[in-house]
Each structure stands twice: as C-alpha cells, then as structure tokens.
C-alpha cells in the first residue's frame, strides 16, 4: 500500500512502511546467509570428493606396489609358492 498508507495514516502509516521494509531486508539477509551456507556445503562436498578420489588413486598404487613386491619376493625365492598364494589372495580379496 506504501504511499496510500502514509497519506491516509500519516506517521503511523509511515512506521508501517518502515516496518515492512525492515522485514523485507531481514528476509533478504536470511536468503543471503542460506545461499552462502549452501555454497560452503557444496565446497566441502567437492573437497571431500577430490580427497576421496586422491585416496583411491593412492590405494591403487599401493596395491600395485605390494603385488610387485610379492612377485619379486617369489621370483627371488624369498617366499614359498604357498606363501605367495596366500599373499595374492589377501591382495585380491574383495573390499
């Protein structure tokens, strides 16, 4: 109602307009805070996803290293065929 309220109700109408604007500003501030919080959650989710992918790659490399070392130990006769098979089963076991 804005101007009409101010003309009809004078100071009281003007105070009502001011209160409306304050409420509108409070609503906008809330929306901004929620948007920022959402962006931060998205950033955290993205960082965690990147960290998980990096850990998965590192884990794959470590598995490859263990498998290579196990084969090397077997080839040099440091471990028996049975020990090698047991180690291979552990490496290849489903996660």
C-alpha positions as CSV (number, residue, x, y, z in Angstrom):
1,X,0.0,0.0,0.0
2,X,3.0,2.3,0.6
3,X,2.2,5.9,-0.3
4,X,-1.5,5.5,0.3
5,X,-1.0,4.1,3.7
6,X,1.3,7.1,4.5
7,X,-1.2,9.6,3.2
8,X,-4.1,8.1,4.9
9,X,-2.5,7.2,8.2
10,X,0.3,9.8,8.5
11,X,3.2,8.9,10.8
12,X,1.5,5.6,11.7
13,X,1.4,4.6,8.0
14,X,5.0,5.7,7.6
15,X,6.0,3.5,10.5
16,X,4.1,0.6,9.0
17,X,6.0,1.2,5.7
18,X,9.3,1.3,7.6
19,X,8.5,-2.0,9.4
20,X,7.6,-3.6,6.0
21,X,11.0,-2.6,4.6
22,X,12.8,-3.9,7.7
23,X,11.0,-7.2,7.4
24,X,11.9,-7.4,3.7
25,X,15.6,-6.7,4.5
26,X,15.6,-9.3,7.2
27,X,14.2,-11.8,4.7
28,X,16.9,-10.9,2.1
29,X,19.6,-11.2,4.8
30,X,18.3,-14.7,5.6
31,X,18.3,-15.7,2.0
32,X,21.9,-14.5,1.6
33,X,23.0,-16.4,4.7
34,X,21.3,-19.6,3.4
35,X,22.9,-19.2,0.0
36,X,26.4,-18.7,1.5
37,X,25.9,-21.8,3.7
38,X,24.8,-23.8,0.7
39,X,27.8,-22.7,-1.2
40,X,30.1,-23.7,1.7
41,X,28.4,-27.1,1.9
42,X,29.0,-27.6,-1.8
43,X,32.6,-26.6,-1.5
44,X,33.1,-29.0,1.4
45,X,31.4,-31.8,-0.6
46,X,33.6,-31.1,-3.6
47,X,36.8,-31.0,-1.5
48,X,35.8,-34.3,0.1
49,X,35.1,-35.9,-3.2
50,X,38.5,-34.8,-4.5
51,X,40.2,-36.2,-1.4
52,X,38.4,-39.5,-1.8
53,X,39.5,-39.8,-5.4
54,X,43.1,-39.0,-4.4
55,X,43.0,-41.6,-1.7
56,X,41.5,-44.2,-4.1
57,X,44.4,-43.5,-6.6
58,X,46.9,-43.8,-3.8
59,X,45.4,-47.0,-2.6
60,X,45.5,-48.5,-6.1
61,X,49.2,-47.5,-6.4
62,X,49.9,-49.1,-3.0
63,X,48.1,-52.3,-4.1
64,X,50.3,-52.4,-7.2
65,X,53.4,-51.9,-5.2
66,X,52.5,-54.7,-2.8
67,X,51.7,-57.0,-5.7
68,X,55.0,-56.1,-7.4
69,X,57.0,-56.7,-4.2
70,X,55.2,-60.1,-3.7
71,X,56.1,-61.2,-7.2
72,X,59.7,-60.1,-6.7
73,X,60.0,-61.9,-3.4
74,X,58.6,-65.1,-5.1
75,X,60.9,-64.7,-8.1
76,X,63.9,-64.4,-5.8
77,X,62.8,-67.4,-3.7
78,X,62.4,-65.4,-0.5
79,X,58.8,-66.7,-0.1
80,X,57.4,-70.1,-1.0
81,X,54.7,-70.7,-3.6
82,X,52.1,-71.3,-0.7
83,X,53.1,-68.0,1.0
84,X,52.9,-66.2,-2.3
85,X,49.4,-67.6,-3.0
86,X,48.2,-66.6,0.5
87,X,49.5,-63.1,0.0
88,X,47.9,-62.9,-3.5
89,X,44.6,-64.0,-2.1
90,X,44.8,-61.2,0.5
91,X,45.7,-58.6,-2.1
92,X,42.9,-59.7,-4.5
93,X,40.3,-60.2,-1.8
94,X,37.1,-58.2,-2.4
95,X,36.9,-54.9,-0.4
